[in-house]
Amino acid sequence: MRRFIFLSLVGGLGLLALLSLGIWQMQRLAWKEDILATIEARIADAPGPLPEVLEPERDKYLPVRLEGEILPGELHVLTSIQGTGAGYRVIAPFVTDGGRRLLLDRGFIIASRKDETRTIGSATVIGNLHWPVEVDGFTPEPDTEKNIWYARDVAPMAAELGTEPAMVILRELRSDVVDVGATLPQPVTMSGIANDHLQYALTWFSLAFIWAAMTAYFLWRNRAKSEG
């Protein structure tokens, strides 16, 4: 009888813990979907002027319209596009008519075009402010001699190009001078924002079902032995 009570207690507590984790993940899913909806609406919003003081948490994904000039000098971030292959994101310095210097993610070029000279000059930039988080403990240091970076790392890139530590991801470029076809813009989208909470919830609920089945089996087996 004691064994039966012990198995029931362990089984019940384990089932409660697994169900609680599944419910928590469902709550997290609702929270994350609300955040994603807010971000999606903000990304596609009408562009406005650059804030006087930039705050990454507040201004992330903020759509902006900038009048100014693309300056010489650019950094190349190694990346790839499915169906296209390896290439680079081109990060260039941009100065606004008001004298603000920012990083501008002009978009993608294939690897063979790395050493080409891209047109610079006056332009109207429409895009989104962003502070990408792409660096982790496995990211190699940039090869500055070959101008190859392995992630968009805003602070060191800003130091390298002498800009504010802020990046504008190009959505649209309007200019009679700049060759728009030189790069393929890669606007900010929702694709890079993970939302795996439903998968996690299903995993916990599946484990709860398995745990319940195993507990029922062991209880039945224990009872059968006792009666035998």
Stockholm file with secondary structure:
# STOCKHOLM 1.0

chainA/1-228         MRRFIFLSLVGGLGLLALLSLGIWQMQRLAWKEDILATIEARIADAPGPLPEVLEPERDKYLPVRLEGEILPGELHVLTSIQGTGAGYRVIAPFVTDGGRRLLLDRGFIIASRKDETRTIGSATVIGNLHWPVEVDGFTPEPDTEKNIWYARDVAPMAAELGTEPAMVILRELRSDVVDVGATLPQPVTMSGIANDHLQYALTWFSLAFIWAAMTAYFLWRNRAKSEG
#=GR chainA/1-228 SS CHHHHHHHHHHHHHHHHHHHHHHHHHHHHHHHHHHHHHHHHHHTSCCBCCCSSCCHHHHTTCEEEEEEEECSCCEEEEEEETTTEEEEEEEEEEEETTSCEEEEEEEEEEGGGTTSCCCCEEEEEEEEEECCCCCCTTCCCCBTTTTBBSSCCHHHHHHHHTCCSCEEEEEEEECSSSCGGGSBCCCCCSTTSCCCHHHHHHHHHHHHHHHHHHHHHHHHHHHHHHHC
#=GC SS_cons         CHHHHHHHHHHHHHHHHHHHHHHHHHHHHHHHHHHHHHHHHHHTSCCBCCCSSCCHHHHTTCEEEEEEEECSCCEEEEEEETTTEEEEEEEEEEEETTSCEEEEEEEEEEGGGTTSCCCCEEEEEEEEEECCCCCCTTCCCCBTTTTBBSSCCHHHHHHHHTCCSCEEEEEEEECSSSCGGGSBCCCCCSTTSCCCHHHHHHHHHHHHHHHHHHHHHHHHHHHHHHHC
//
